[in-house]
Amino acid sequence: MSKFTRRELAAALSTSAVLLARPQAQTPPQAPSPDDELKASRAQLRDNADQLDKFPLPMAAEPATAFKP
């Protein structure tokens, strides 16, 4: 096993940091179709309603404000 000098070690680390920092060619993410977005929104609402159903809420509970016409 050979030993690196401080200069060799610094050069090796700086070279690898430059290679890692270089942007990679990536395809831009596809925008979801309106149908997929609608399905995801409905699924999220359903999941939220299921989570709220787990907590008991007595009928005597009232909202903090009263809505009057």
N, C-alpha and C positions, 0 to 999 in steps of 0.2 A: 504494500500500500504506500503510495507516494504522498508526500505532504504538499499542500498548497501554500504558497506564500500569500500574504495578505493582499497583494496586488492581483494575483491570479484569482483568488477567491472573490475579490470585489468585481473583477472583470466578468467572471462567470455568473455571478448573481445579477449584475446589471444587464447582461445579455439576456438572461432568462426572464428578467422583469420586463424588458422591452418586448420580447416575444409574447409574453402573456398579456401585455397591455394592448397589443395590436388588435384592432377590431376584427372580428370574424365575419365572414360573409354569411348573413342569415336572411331567410325569407321573411318578409313582414307578416305579422299575424293576420289571419283572415278575419274579417268582421263577421260576427254571427248573423245568420239570416234572420229575418223578422219572425219566421215560424219557430226557429230554435230559441230565440229570445223570449217569445211568448210562452213556450213550453217551460223554459227555465224559470220564468217569473211565476207561473202557476204552481210549479213544483215548490218554489221557495215559499209562496203563500200557504200552500198546504202544509209544509213542514213547520212553519211558524204557528199555524193554527193547532197542529198536533202538539207542539211544545206548550202552548197556552192551555190546552185541554188537560194537561197533567196537574195543573194547580187548581185546587177548589176555590171557587169564588161564590160566596153566599149571595142570594138574590137581594138581600138588604143592603148590599154594598152599592153606593151611589158614586157617580163621578164627582170630581171636585167642583165642577161648575154645573149650573142648571141652564138648559137651553129652552128658551121661551119664544113662541112665535110673535 
